[in-house]
Amino acid sequence: MPTSLKDKFIGAWKLISYAENPVDGSALFYPMSEKPMASSCIRQMVSCRSN
């Protein structure tokens, strides 16, 4: 069983929706269409730091 948040994210993911809600009140915008087809496989999470 995963013990950390990092361990819970490792795996295969499928994007089922993506919409942008403009702050000016205009209509929702779907940059990847209303039915996006995307997937991702996360094998290892790496921590990034800025100096």
N, C-alpha and C positions, 0 to 999 in steps of 0.2 A: 504494500500500500504506500502511495507517495507520502512523504513526510514534509516536504517543503513546497512552497508556491512554485519554485523553479521546476521541480519534478512533475507537478501537475500540468505544466504547459508542454512538456515533451510529448510528441506524438503527431498524428495526422489531423489536419483541420480543413474544413470546407467552408468557404465564404457563402453565406446564404442571403445576405443583404448588405448594401452599403449606400447610404444617402448622406448628403450634406444639407444642413439646414442653415441657410444664409441668415446672418444677424440683422439684415435690413428688412426682414419679413417677407421676402419674395418666396416663390414656390420652392419645394424641395428639388434638389439637383442630384441626379444619379450618374456620377462620372463613369461607372462601369456597367451601365444599363440597369433597368429595374430587376433583371434576373441575371446577376453576375455568375460567371463560371470561373471559379478560381479555387485552388487548393494549396496547401502548404504542408511541408513536413519539417518539423523541428526536431533535430537530433541532439543538439546541445545548445544550451543558452550560455552566452558569454557576457560578462559584465563589462560595460563601457564607462569610462570615467573621463571627464574633461578637467583640465588643469586650470 
